[in-house]
Amino acid sequence: MSVSVQTQDFDVGIESSALTSGRSDCGALASFVGLVRGASDGVLAMTLEHYPGMTERALTAIETEARSRWKLGEVRIIHRIGRLLPGERIVFVGVTASHRHEAFAACAFIMDYLKTRAPFWKKEETPDGARWVDAREADDESAARWEKP
Amino acid sequence: MAVQVLFFASLREAVGMTSLSCELSPSVANVGALRESLAARGGDWLALAPGRAVRAAVNQDMVDAAHPLRDGDEVAFFPPVTGG
């Protein structure tokens, strides 16, 4: 299965190797790892809530959309849920393709769509208490750049 | 006509529940009307009032306010997503 929502950590090396093992038609692997940003923002921990069922459905739809736009080899999306500490991995996106441009573009596209369409919500713990993270307009703008004319 | 309504994240905390079974009056035919009828309860339910940033899904697909409702639908209300 190329989409996973899980509490446990993932190994970037193992995931990257799995994307390329057994096939020789892809010349490019692009991946992105998102981490919990801590100290400078005063974040002590973060809890990720999601909408079970819809989350997997939304991520699969994003992968399908990416495959309709670029010729891709393998795609892997992992998103963690539950309580995470600064520096911990939150999300992994890995894409293989024949050439780097498709791989880079599809990886960025999947992250931009995930940030605006997949039902996850972050709650931060800070020295002043807990607060829900507000959606950022910049994320909408990043996703909008992929809209077809 | 009855639907199951789910709430997530800050909206779940505001209304103090994760889900609610709703028997709909004939005038509540779409997602926007359901949201209005819930907001009309006042108090904590004003978290669903017009002007608040609320997104909706029906049967686990993101939809807009004009999306029609059918008997047995799973409707969800939640704030804009912040994953990744």
gemmi code that builds the backbone of each chain (N, CA, C; Angstrom):
import gemmi

chains = {
    "A": [
        ("MET", (0.852, -1.196, 0.000), (0.000, 0.000, 0.000), (0.883, 1.239, 0.000)),
        ("SER", (0.562, 2.214, -0.827), (1.465, 3.347, -0.974), (1.121, 4.498, -0.029)),
        ("VAL", (-0.026, 4.398, 0.653), (-0.430, 5.450, 1.581), (-0.569, 4.860, 2.981)),
        ("SER", (0.093, 5.479, 3.977), (-0.021, 4.994, 5.354), (-0.255, 6.156, 6.312)),
        ("VAL", (-1.167, 5.954, 7.254), (-1.375, 6.890, 8.354), (-1.089, 6.101, 9.615)),
        ("GLN", (-0.110, 6.528, 10.396), (0.375, 5.679, 11.491), (0.937, 6.508, 12.635)),
        ("THR", (0.943, 5.912, 13.842), (1.552, 6.591, 14.985), (3.063, 6.381, 14.987)),
        ("GLN", (3.511, 5.234, 14.501), (4.942, 4.923, 14.622), (5.789, 5.694, 13.610)),
        ("ASP", (7.076, 5.807, 13.949), (8.057, 6.488, 13.102), (8.287, 5.662, 11.830)),
        ("PHE", (8.974, 6.299, 10.860), (9.370, 5.580, 9.644), (10.855, 5.793, 9.426)),
        ("ASP", (11.468, 4.898, 8.639), (12.895, 4.996, 8.327), (13.040, 5.488, 6.894)),
        ("VAL", (13.639, 6.670, 6.738), (13.730, 7.295, 5.419), (14.532, 6.420, 4.449)),
        ("GLY", (15.602, 5.802, 4.953), (16.432, 4.945, 4.106), (15.673, 3.732, 3.604)),
        ("ILE", (14.963, 3.085, 4.529), (14.199, 1.893, 4.144), (13.109, 2.258, 3.135)),
        ("GLU", (12.420, 3.371, 3.397), (11.335, 3.789, 2.487), (11.888, 4.132, 1.106)),
        ("SER", (13.036, 4.828, 1.079), (13.631, 5.208, -0.204), (14.080, 3.967, -0.980)),
        ("SER", (14.693, 3.024, -0.274), (15.147, 1.795, -0.932), (13.973, 1.019, -1.495)),
        ("ALA", (12.884, 0.972, -0.716), (11.714, 0.212, -1.161), (11.132, 0.798, -2.449)),
        ("LEU", (11.266, 2.116, -2.613), (10.706, 2.771, -3.804), (11.479, 2.412, -5.074)),
        ("THR", (12.736, 2.032, -4.903), (13.568, 1.804, -6.084), (13.935, 0.342, -6.290)),
        ("SER", (13.607, -0.518, -5.313), (14.033, -1.907, -5.444), (13.203, -2.617, -6.507)),
        ("GLY", (13.868, -3.426, -7.294), (13.163, -4.267, -8.255), (12.757, -3.578, -9.537)),
        ("ARG", (13.168, -2.334, -9.709), (12.868, -1.723, -11.013), (14.025, -0.834, -11.460)),
        ("SER", (14.250, -0.820, -12.769), (15.407, -0.100, -13.297), (14.986, 0.939, -14.334)),
        ("ASP", (13.687, 1.221, -14.397), (13.200, 2.166, -15.406), (13.179, 3.601, -14.895)),
        ("CYS", (13.412, 3.800, -13.605), (13.342, 5.141, -13.045), (14.737, 5.688, -12.780)),
        ("GLY", (15.007, 6.899, -13.277), (16.314, 7.498, -13.068), (16.321, 8.522, -11.950)),
        ("ALA", (15.162, 8.719, -11.311), (15.080, 9.772, -10.294), (14.220, 9.348, -9.117)),
        ("LEU", (14.698, 9.700, -7.939), (13.904, 9.548, -6.718), (13.942, 10.893, -5.998)),
        ("ALA", (12.778, 11.505, -5.793), (12.699, 12.740, -5.001), (11.882, 12.434, -3.761)),
        ("SER", (12.350, 12.933, -2.623), (11.577, 12.700, -1.400), (11.568, 13.953, -0.535)),
        ("PHE", (10.569, 14.024, 0.326), (10.450, 15.127, 1.274), (10.138, 14.537, 2.634)),
        ("VAL", (10.790, 15.070, 3.673), (10.485, 14.669, 5.041), (10.112, 15.923, 5.820)),
        ("GLY", (8.942, 15.936, 6.425), (8.509, 17.055, 7.270), (8.773, 16.722, 8.726)),
        ("LEU", (9.262, 17.712, 9.469), (9.638, 17.524, 10.872), (8.864, 18.475, 11.773)),
        ("VAL", (8.729, 18.107, 13.026), (8.116, 19.016, 14.004), (9.116, 20.122, 14.316)),
        ("ARG", (8.711, 21.368, 14.023), (9.581, 22.510, 14.293), (9.338, 22.956, 15.733)),
        ("GLY", (10.395, 23.006, 16.518), (10.206, 23.236, 17.945), (10.770, 24.529, 18.461)),
        ("ALA", (11.837, 24.387, 19.190), (12.447, 25.408, 20.027), (12.139, 26.863, 19.670)),
        ("SER", (12.509, 27.302, 18.452), (12.421, 28.729, 18.136), (10.975, 29.214, 18.168)),
        ("ASP", (10.015, 28.323, 17.929), (8.600, 28.710, 17.956), (7.973, 28.470, 19.333)),
        ("GLY", (8.768, 28.012, 20.285), (8.239, 27.764, 21.618), (7.336, 26.545, 21.706)),
        ("VAL", (7.441, 25.660, 20.712), (6.590, 24.465, 20.704), (7.265, 23.339, 21.480)),
        ("LEU", (6.552, 22.823, 22.491), (7.091, 21.746, 23.316), (6.725, 20.379, 22.756)),
        ("ALA", (5.568, 20.299, 22.145), (5.090, 19.057, 21.528), (3.917, 19.403, 20.618)),
        ("MET", (3.553, 18.435, 19.786), (2.466, 18.663, 18.841), (1.630, 17.395, 18.743)),
        ("THR", (0.304, 17.553, 18.733), (-0.554, 16.378, 18.565), (-1.316, 16.512, 17.258)),
        ("LEU", (-1.242, 15.449, 16.447), (-1.920, 15.457, 15.156), (-3.190, 14.632, 15.216)),
        ("GLU", (-4.302, 15.302, 14.914), (-5.600, 14.632, 14.831), (-5.929, 14.434, 13.356)),
        ("HIS", (-6.712, 13.405, 13.038), (-7.129, 13.243, 11.644), (-8.533, 12.660, 11.580)),
        ("TYR", (-9.029, 12.498, 10.369), (-10.377, 11.996, 10.121), (-10.211, 10.600, 9.528)),
        ("PRO", (-10.236, 9.572, 10.382), (-9.980, 8.207, 9.894), (-10.915, 7.861, 8.735)),
        ("GLY", (-10.379, 7.246, 7.738), (-11.186, 6.920, 6.556), (-11.040, 7.982, 5.495)),
        ("MET", (-11.420, 9.198, 5.824), (-11.282, 10.269, 4.836), (-9.813, 10.558, 4.557)),
        ("THR", (-8.980, 10.446, 5.586), (-7.561, 10.754, 5.406), (-6.945, 9.867, 4.322)),
        ("GLU", (-7.135, 8.556, 4.453), (-6.569, 7.615, 3.491), (-7.143, 7.883, 2.094)),
        ("ARG", (-8.446, 8.172, 2.066), (-9.129, 8.460, 0.813), (-8.557, 9.710, 0.139)),
        ("ALA", (-8.329, 10.763, 0.942), (-7.813, 12.023, 0.403), (-6.380, 11.845, -0.114)),
        ("LEU", (-5.558, 11.108, 0.654), (-4.167, 10.909, 0.231), (-4.105, 10.080, -1.053)),
        ("THR", (-4.961, 9.058, -1.141), (-5.002, 8.238, -2.351), (-5.452, 9.074, -3.548)),
        ("ALA", (-6.414, 9.974, -3.321), (-6.892, 10.851, -4.404), (-5.770, 11.785, -4.870)),
        ("ILE", (-4.950, 12.252, -3.926), (-3.837, 13.140, -4.277), (-2.800, 12.375, -5.100)),
        ("GLU", (-2.530, 11.125, -4.711), (-1.595, 10.306, -5.497), (-2.142, 10.091, -6.916)),
        ("THR", (-3.437, 9.792, -7.003), (-4.055, 9.559, -8.316), (-3.948, 10.809, -9.179)),
        ("GLU", (-4.186, 11.979, -8.569), (-4.089, 13.245, -9.304), (-2.649, 13.478, -9.786)),
        ("ALA", (-1.674, 13.176, -8.918), (-0.268, 13.336, -9.313), (0.061, 12.424, -10.496)),
        ("ARG", (-0.443, 11.185, -10.446), (-0.159, 10.237, -11.536), (-0.817, 10.648, -12.850)),
        ("SER", (-1.918, 11.427, -12.751), (-2.571, 11.880, -13.977), (-1.801, 13.041, -14.614)),
        ("ARG", (-0.957, 13.682, -13.808), (-0.223, 14.854, -14.320), (1.177, 14.516, -14.798)),
        ("TRP", (1.817, 13.541, -14.173), (3.185, 13.160, -14.540), (3.277, 11.649, -14.666)),
        ("LYS", (4.212, 11.182, -15.495), (4.438, 9.744, -15.598), (5.371, 9.352, -14.456)),
        ("LEU", (4.827, 8.647, -13.488), (5.581, 8.335, -12.280), (5.791, 6.837, -12.140)),
        ("GLY", (6.827, 6.484, -11.401), (7.070, 5.083, -11.079), (6.325, 4.728, -9.811)),
        ("GLU", (7.027, 4.814, -8.677), (6.414, 4.509, -7.387), (6.102, 5.800, -6.627)),
        ("VAL", (5.069, 5.734, -5.796), (4.719, 6.858, -4.922), (4.479, 6.311, -3.520)),
        ("ARG", (5.029, 6.981, -2.523), (4.817, 6.560, -1.142), (4.500, 7.794, -0.299)),
        ("ILE", (3.397, 7.741, 0.445), (3.027, 8.837, 1.347), (2.815, 8.238, 2.738)),
        ("ILE", (3.540, 8.747, 3.719), (3.352, 8.317, 5.112), (3.081, 9.570, 5.936)),
        ("HIS", (2.038, 9.547, 6.744), (1.766, 10.677, 7.642), (1.546, 10.135, 9.036)),
        ("ARG", (2.253, 10.695, 10.007), (2.090, 10.235, 11.380), (0.974, 11.009, 12.087)),
        ("ILE", (0.391, 10.365, 13.091), (-0.638, 10.984, 13.925), (-0.255, 10.780, 15.391)),
        ("GLY", (-0.965, 11.473, 16.277), (-0.677, 11.351, 17.706), (0.280, 12.437, 18.166)),
        ("ARG", (0.905, 12.227, 19.321), (1.744, 13.259, 19.929), (3.198, 13.097, 19.494)),
        ("LEU", (3.773, 14.196, 18.991), (5.146, 14.176, 18.475), (5.955, 15.303, 19.109)),
        ("LEU", (7.251, 15.065, 19.263), (8.142, 16.051, 19.881), (8.953, 16.786, 18.821)),
        ("PRO", (9.458, 17.996, 19.147), (10.280, 18.746, 18.182), (11.404, 17.873, 17.616)),
        ("GLY", (11.589, 17.981, 16.318), (12.619, 17.201, 15.649), (12.127, 15.875, 15.123)),
        ("GLU", (10.981, 15.412, 15.595), (10.459, 14.128, 15.108), (9.907, 14.270, 13.697)),
        ("ARG", (9.967, 13.161, 12.969), (9.428, 13.148, 11.601), (7.896, 13.104, 11.645)),
        ("ILE", (7.250, 13.893, 10.776), (5.779, 13.888, 10.672), (5.326, 13.207, 9.384)),
        ("VAL", (5.974, 13.577, 8.276), (5.454, 13.165, 6.972), (6.598, 12.770, 6.039)),
        ("PHE", (6.340, 11.756, 5.222), (7.278, 11.339, 4.178), (6.536, 11.271, 2.854)),
        ("VAL", (7.109, 11.898, 1.838), (6.611, 11.727, 0.470), (7.795, 11.319, -0.387)),
        ("GLY", (7.659, 10.214, -1.081), (8.712, 9.749, -1.989), (8.112, 9.431, -3.347)),
        ("VAL", (8.800, 9.878, -4.401), (8.301, 9.689, -5.768), (9.453, 9.264, -6.657)),
        ("THR", (9.238, 8.257, -7.491), (10.231, 7.940, -8.507), (9.644, 8.210, -9.890)),
        ("ALA", (10.543, 8.549, -10.817), (10.138, 8.840, -12.190), (11.338, 8.619, -13.097)),
        ("SER", (11.111, 8.674, -14.410), (12.219, 8.484, -15.340), (13.272, 9.567, -15.158)),
        ("HIS", (12.798, 10.799, -15.005), (13.713, 11.939, -14.925), (13.402, 12.817, -13.726)),
        ("ARG", (14.369, 13.666, -13.354), (14.243, 14.432, -12.109), (13.103, 15.443, -12.110)),
        ("HIS", (12.818, 16.062, -13.261), (11.803, 17.119, -13.252), (10.440, 16.594, -12.808)),
        ("GLU", (10.056, 15.417, -13.333), (8.772, 14.822, -12.933), (8.786, 14.484, -11.448)),
        ("ALA", (9.909, 13.932, -10.984), (9.987, 13.507, -9.581), (9.916, 14.707, -8.634)),
        ("PHE", (10.697, 15.747, -8.928), (10.667, 16.964, -8.098), (9.258, 17.569, -8.085)),
        ("ALA", (8.688, 17.728, -9.287), (7.390, 18.399, -9.404), (6.302, 17.608, -8.675)),
        ("ALA", (6.267, 16.301, -8.882), (5.213, 15.489, -8.264), (5.350, 15.494, -6.744)),
        ("CYS", (6.578, 15.475, -6.255), (6.802, 15.481, -4.806), (6.279, 16.797, -4.206)),
        ("ALA", (6.607, 17.914, -4.854), (6.145, 19.218, -4.357), (4.623, 19.335, -4.462)),
        ("PHE", (4.079, 18.844, -5.563), (2.622, 18.868, -5.771), (1.910, 18.082, -4.664)),
        ("ILE", (2.390, 16.888, -4.391), (1.744, 16.046, -3.370), (1.783, 16.749, -2.009)),
        ("MET", (2.905, 17.353, -1.646), (2.982, 18.055, -0.360), (2.029, 19.257, -0.328)),
        ("ASP", (1.980, 20.027, -1.424), (1.102, 21.205, -1.448), (-0.365, 20.800, -1.327)),
        ("TYR", (-0.742, 19.728, -1.997), (-2.141, 19.274, -1.921), (-2.434, 18.643, -0.566)),
        ("LEU", (-1.463, 17.893, -0.032), (-1.652, 17.291, 1.295), (-1.928, 18.374, 2.336)),
        ("LYS", (-1.193, 19.473, 2.226), (-1.310, 20.555, 3.227), (-2.648, 21.262, 3.179)),
        ("THR", (-3.348, 21.189, 2.040), (-4.612, 21.917, 1.916), (-5.829, 21.004, 1.770)),
        ("ARG", (-5.622, 19.692, 1.525), (-6.765, 18.813, 1.236), (-6.868, 17.584, 2.119)),
        ("ALA", (-5.802, 17.214, 2.810), (-5.875, 16.008, 3.639), (-6.294, 16.413, 5.059)),
        ("PRO", (-7.289, 15.699, 5.633), (-7.860, 16.135, 6.918), (-7.001, 15.789, 8.135)),
        ("PHE", (-5.941, 16.584, 8.308), (-5.099, 16.524, 9.507), (-5.166, 17.888, 10.195)),
        ("TRP", (-5.074, 17.872, 11.514), (-5.025, 19.128, 12.275), (-3.969, 19.022, 13.350)),
        ("LYS", (-3.184, 20.102, 13.512), (-2.104, 20.133, 14.506), (-2.509, 20.962, 15.711)),
        ("LYS", (-2.242, 20.410, 16.885), (-2.408, 21.179, 18.117), (-1.050, 21.259, 18.799)),
        ("GLU", (-0.604, 22.476, 19.052), (0.721, 22.680, 19.650), (0.618, 22.863, 21.158)),
        ("GLU", (1.578, 22.299, 21.870), (1.724, 22.585, 23.298), (2.859, 23.590, 23.443)),
        ("THR", (2.565, 24.723, 24.104), (3.571, 25.753, 24.319), (3.619, 26.074, 25.817)),
        ("PRO", (4.606, 26.841, 26.262), (4.655, 27.208, 27.684), (3.391, 27.954, 28.128)),
        ("ASP", (2.670, 28.581, 27.184), (1.451, 29.325, 27.520), (0.182, 28.481, 27.407)),
        ("GLY", (0.338, 27.193, 27.096), (-0.829, 26.326, 26.952), (-0.910, 25.733, 25.560)),
        ("ALA", (-2.018, 25.032, 25.315), (-2.184, 24.366, 24.016), (-2.970, 25.253, 23.069)),
        ("ARG", (-2.647, 25.178, 21.783), (-3.378, 25.973, 20.779), (-3.414, 25.211, 19.454)),
        ("TRP", (-4.541, 25.337, 18.763), (-4.656, 24.739, 17.435), (-3.902, 25.610, 16.446)),
        ("VAL", (-3.194, 24.976, 15.543), (-2.458, 25.709, 14.514), (-3.451, 26.240, 13.490)),
        ("ASP", (-3.321, 27.519, 13.133), (-4.175, 28.107, 12.097), (-3.652, 27.747, 10.716)),
        ("ALA", (-4.586, 27.534, 9.799), (-4.191, 27.298, 8.411), (-3.521, 28.560, 7.876)),
        ("ARG", (-2.530, 28.359, 7.010), (-1.791, 29.505, 6.466), (-2.226, 29.791, 5.033)),
        ("GLU", (-2.410, 31.086, 4.755), (-2.774, 31.470, 3.390), (-1.698, 31.059, 2.401)),
        ("ALA", (-0.445, 31.082, 2.868), (0.670, 30.721, 1.984), (0.517, 29.293, 1.473)),
        ("ASP", (-0.089, 28.416, 2.300), (-0.296, 27.035, 1.859), (-1.336, 26.967, 0.744)),
        ("ASP", (-2.386, 27.799, 0.861), (-3.394, 27.849, -0.205), (-2.768, 28.358, -1.495)),
        ("GLU", (-1.890, 29.367, -1.343), (-1.245, 29.924, -2.540), (-0.322, 28.896, -3.180)),
        ("SER", (0.377, 28.117, -2.347), (1.257, 27.085, -2.894), (0.455, 26.049, -3.663)),
        ("ALA", (-0.709, 25.666, -3.124), (-1.548, 24.673, -3.806), (-2.146, 25.253, -5.081)),
        ("ALA", (-2.468, 26.556, -5.040), (-3.130, 27.192, -6.187), (-2.232, 27.229, -7.420)),
        ("ARG", (-0.908, 27.192, -7.203), (-0.019, 27.289, -8.369), (-0.117, 26.060, -9.265)),
        ("TRP", (-0.736, 24.962, -8.762), (-0.880, 23.746, -9.561), (-2.207, 23.705, -10.301)),
        ("GLU", (-3.054, 24.730, -10.089), (-4.352, 24.712, -10.750), (-4.178, 24.879, -12.238)),
        ("LYS", (-4.968, 24.089, -12.975), (-4.849, 24.152, -14.429), (-5.606, 25.371, -14.935)),
        ("PRO", (-5.083, 26.053, -15.975), (-5.751, 27.258, -16.479), (-7.112, 26.910, -17.100)),
    ],
    "B": [
        ("MET", (-35.576, 12.513, 6.934), (-34.204, 12.254, 6.487), (-33.244, 12.480, 7.662)),
        ("ALA", (-32.338, 11.544, 7.846), (-31.395, 11.656, 8.960), (-29.960, 11.551, 8.452)),
        ("VAL", (-29.057, 12.322, 9.066), (-27.637, 12.245, 8.723), (-26.824, 12.154, 10.014)),
        ("GLN", (-25.615, 11.617, 9.893), (-24.675, 11.582, 11.008), (-23.690, 12.732, 10.806)),
        ("VAL", (-23.515, 13.562, 11.825), (-22.615, 14.716, 11.700), (-21.416, 14.515, 12.605)),
        ("LEU", (-20.218, 14.683, 12.043), (-18.968, 14.533, 12.803), (-18.277, 15.887, 12.925)),
        ("PHE", (-17.539, 16.062, 14.022), (-16.782, 17.307, 14.240), (-15.340, 16.956, 14.552)),
        ("PHE", (-14.416, 17.784, 14.060), (-12.997, 17.519, 14.295), (-12.258, 18.759, 14.805)),
        ("ALA", (-11.168, 18.483, 15.500), (-10.193, 19.492, 15.933), (-10.857, 20.602, 16.763)),
        ("SER", (-10.557, 21.869, 16.461), (-11.064, 22.970, 17.297), (-12.593, 23.015, 17.303)),
        ("LEU", (-13.205, 22.575, 16.211), (-14.671, 22.581, 16.142), (-15.260, 21.508, 17.068)),
        ("ARG", (-14.595, 20.356, 17.142), (-15.009, 19.282, 18.056), (-14.947, 19.781, 19.500)),
        ("GLU", (-13.881, 20.496, 19.826), (-13.751, 21.024, 21.185), (-14.797, 22.102, 21.462)),
        ("ALA", (-15.067, 22.954, 20.461), (-16.024, 24.054, 20.655), (-17.427, 23.528, 20.948)),
        ("VAL", (-17.882, 22.532, 20.157), (-19.255, 22.050, 20.345), (-19.323, 20.945, 21.403)),
        ("GLY", (-18.152, 20.456, 21.830), (-18.116, 19.502, 22.937), (-18.604, 18.112, 22.587)),
        ("MET", (-18.543, 17.743, 21.302), (-18.920, 16.372, 20.919), (-18.229, 15.963, 19.630)),
        ("THR", (-18.082, 14.644, 19.465), (-17.423, 14.144, 18.257), (-18.432, 13.832, 17.158)),
        ("SER", (-19.673, 13.503, 17.554), (-20.673, 13.194, 16.537), (-22.076, 13.452, 17.059)),
        ("LEU", (-23.009, 13.520, 16.117), (-24.382, 13.897, 16.431), (-25.290, 13.311, 15.349)),
        ("SER", (-26.360, 12.644, 15.770), (-27.352, 12.181, 14.792), (-28.374, 13.286, 14.604)),
        ("CYS", (-28.607, 13.667, 13.352), (-29.491, 14.792, 13.057), (-30.667, 14.352, 12.198)),
        ("GLU", (-31.870, 14.582, 12.692), (-33.081, 14.403, 11.869), (-33.328, 15.738, 11.187)),
        ("LEU", (-33.337, 15.731, 9.855), (-33.400, 17.004, 9.131), (-34.830, 17.366, 8.746)),
        ("SER", (-35.160, 18.642, 8.893), (-36.439, 19.122, 8.389), (-36.306, 19.290, 6.873)),
        ("PRO", (-37.422, 19.266, 6.147), (-37.361, 19.330, 4.678), (-36.629, 20.566, 4.167)),
        ("SER", (-36.598, 21.640, 4.976), (-35.949, 22.868, 4.505), (-34.422, 22.757, 4.529)),
        ("VAL", (-33.915, 21.751, 5.236), (-32.456, 21.578, 5.303), (-32.038, 20.572, 4.227)),
        ("ALA", (-31.752, 21.109, 3.029), (-31.508, 20.230, 1.889), (-30.043, 20.127, 1.495)),
        ("ASN", (-29.227, 21.054, 2.010), (-27.813, 20.967, 1.640), (-26.919, 21.263, 2.846)),
        ("VAL", (-25.608, 21.148, 2.609), (-24.616, 21.267, 3.683), (-24.672, 22.648, 4.342)),
        ("GLY", (-24.835, 23.691, 3.512), (-24.878, 25.049, 4.054), (-26.068, 25.247, 4.984)),
        ("ALA", (-27.224, 24.677, 4.600), (-28.432, 24.808, 5.419), (-28.279, 24.038, 6.730)),
        ("LEU", (-27.614, 22.883, 6.676), (-27.374, 22.112, 7.900), (-26.474, 22.901, 8.849)),
        ("ARG", (-25.422, 23.498, 8.281), (-24.510, 24.306, 9.098), (-25.273, 25.469, 9.753)),
        ("GLU", (-26.128, 26.132, 8.973), (-26.913, 27.255, 9.515), (-27.842, 26.799, 10.632)),
        ("SER", (-28.469, 25.633, 10.437), (-29.428, 25.157, 11.442), (-28.713, 24.804, 12.744)),
        ("LEU", (-27.480, 24.301, 12.636), (-26.712, 23.992, 13.851), (-26.252, 25.290, 14.527)),
        ("ALA", (-25.765, 26.251, 13.739), (-25.305, 27.529, 14.294), (-26.443, 28.254, 14.994)),
        ("ALA", (-27.675, 28.017, 14.506), (-28.848, 28.699, 15.063), (-29.149, 28.246, 16.498)),
        ("ARG", (-28.503, 27.141, 16.923), (-28.669, 26.701, 18.309), (-28.024, 27.691, 19.280)),
        ("GLY", (-27.129, 28.537, 18.753), (-26.474, 29.555, 19.584), (-25.428, 28.959, 20.516)),
        ("GLY", (-24.912, 29.777, 21.423), (-23.909, 29.320, 22.390), (-22.673, 28.770, 21.693)),
        ("ASP", (-22.235, 27.578, 22.123), (-21.029, 26.967, 21.554), (-21.162, 26.714, 20.050)),
        ("TRP", (-22.414, 26.572, 19.607), (-22.651, 26.242, 18.191), (-22.360, 27.410, 17.257)),
        ("LEU", (-22.131, 28.606, 17.840), (-21.780, 29.753, 16.997), (-20.426, 29.552, 16.323)),
        ("ALA", (-19.689, 28.517, 16.765), (-18.439, 28.176, 16.077), (-18.695, 27.814, 14.616)),
        ("LEU", (-19.962, 27.499, 14.287), (-20.326, 27.161, 12.906), (-20.951, 28.345, 12.170)),
        ("ALA", (-21.006, 29.495, 12.837), (-21.701, 30.659, 12.265), (-21.015, 31.149, 10.989)),
        ("PRO", (-21.778, 31.878, 10.143), (-21.179, 32.444, 8.929), (-19.963, 33.299, 9.292)),
        ("GLY", (-18.958, 33.274, 8.453), (-17.763, 34.064, 8.724), (-16.684, 33.268, 9.429)),
        ("ARG", (-17.071, 32.186, 10.126), (-16.061, 31.327, 10.747), (-15.462, 30.427, 9.660)),
        ("ALA", (-14.161, 30.157, 9.788), (-13.503, 29.292, 8.813), (-13.871, 27.835, 9.102)),
        ("VAL", (-14.851, 27.327, 8.344), (-15.319, 25.952, 8.528), (-15.329, 25.259, 7.168)),
        ("ARG", (-14.797, 24.050, 7.139), (-14.850, 23.242, 5.921), (-15.810, 22.083, 6.168)),
        ("ALA", (-16.289, 21.489, 5.073), (-17.234, 20.382, 5.217), (-16.874, 19.238, 4.280)),
        ("ALA", (-17.223, 18.033, 4.713), (-17.085, 16.846, 3.862), (-18.391, 16.062, 3.948)),
        ("VAL", (-18.765, 15.429, 2.849), (-19.905, 14.510, 2.850), (-19.406, 13.162, 2.357)),
        ("ASN", (-19.668, 12.134, 3.150), (-19.183, 10.783, 2.850), (-17.683, 10.802, 2.509)),
        ("GLN", (-16.957, 11.610, 3.276), (-15.493, 11.663, 3.257), (-14.898, 12.303, 2.011)),
        ("ASP", (-15.693, 13.118, 1.321), (-15.161, 13.958, 0.248), (-15.440, 15.407, 0.599)),
        ("MET", (-14.432, 16.267, 0.406), (-14.598, 17.693, 0.678), (-15.668, 18.253, -0.273)),
        ("VAL", (-16.602, 19.030, 0.288), (-17.685, 19.599, -0.544), (-17.899, 21.062, -0.178)),
        ("ASP", (-18.683, 21.779, -1.022), (-19.027, 23.154, -0.663), (-20.453, 23.197, -0.112)),
        ("ALA", (-20.879, 24.403, 0.269), (-22.151, 24.568, 0.991), (-23.360, 24.114, 0.175)),
        ("ALA", (-23.253, 24.164, -1.147), (-24.406, 23.830, -1.991), (-24.593, 22.324, -2.154)),
        ("HIS", (-23.675, 21.535, -1.621), (-23.754, 20.078, -1.818), (-25.037, 19.526, -1.186)),
        ("PRO", (-25.880, 18.816, -1.963), (-27.148, 18.310, -1.431), (-26.941, 17.170, -0.437)),
        ("LEU", (-27.864, 17.038, 0.494), (-27.788, 15.967, 1.492), (-28.782, 14.863, 1.159)),
        ("ARG", (-28.369, 13.617, 1.478), (-29.268, 12.477, 1.285), (-29.344, 11.678, 2.572)),
        ("ASP", (-30.422, 10.938, 2.714), (-30.622, 10.140, 3.920), (-29.420, 9.215, 4.139)),
        ("GLY", (-28.911, 9.205, 5.366), (-27.812, 8.307, 5.709), (-26.424, 8.880, 5.455)),
        ("ASP", (-26.335, 10.112, 4.938), (-25.029, 10.726, 4.664), (-24.205, 10.876, 5.945)),
        ("GLU", (-22.885, 10.769, 5.789), (-21.950, 11.119, 6.865), (-21.408, 12.511, 6.541)),
        ("VAL", (-21.795, 13.479, 7.356), (-21.376, 14.867, 7.133), (-20.329, 15.214, 8.186)),
        ("ALA", (-19.276, 15.905, 7.787), (-18.274, 16.326, 8.772), (-18.015, 17.814, 8.636)),
        ("PHE", (-17.869, 18.483, 9.788), (-17.471, 19.891, 9.811), (-16.145, 19.996, 10.547)),
        ("PHE", (-15.236, 20.794, 10.003), (-13.921, 20.937, 10.632), (-13.254, 22.230, 10.177)),
        ("PRO", (-12.221, 22.670, 10.908), (-11.506, 23.879, 10.485), (-10.594, 23.548, 9.291)),
        ("PRO", (-10.080, 24.582, 8.606), (-9.128, 24.329, 7.514), (-7.993, 23.424, 8.001)),
        ("VAL", (-7.548, 22.535, 7.136), (-6.594, 21.494, 7.545), (-5.184, 22.064, 7.725)),
        ("THR", (-4.401, 21.417, 8.592), (-3.054, 21.927, 8.909), (-2.024, 20.808, 9.036)),
        ("GLY", (-2.169, 19.764, 8.228), (-1.215, 18.654, 8.315), (0.082, 18.947, 7.583)),
        ("GLY", (0.879, 17.908, 7.406), (2.135, 18.007, 6.664), (3.304, 18.449, 7.502)),
    ],
}
model = gemmi.Model(1)
for chain_id, residues in chains.items():
    chain = gemmi.Chain(chain_id)
    for i, (resn, *xyz) in enumerate(residues, 1):
        res = gemmi.Residue()
        res.name, res.seqid = resn, gemmi.SeqId(i, " ")
        for name, pos in zip(("N", "CA", "C"), xyz):
            atom = gemmi.Atom()
            atom.name, atom.element = name, gemmi.Element(name[0])
            atom.pos, atom.b_iso = gemmi.Position(*pos), 0.0
            res.add_atom(atom)
        chain.add_residue(res)
    model.add_chain(chain)
structure = gemmi.Structure()
structure.add_model(model)
structure.setup_entities()
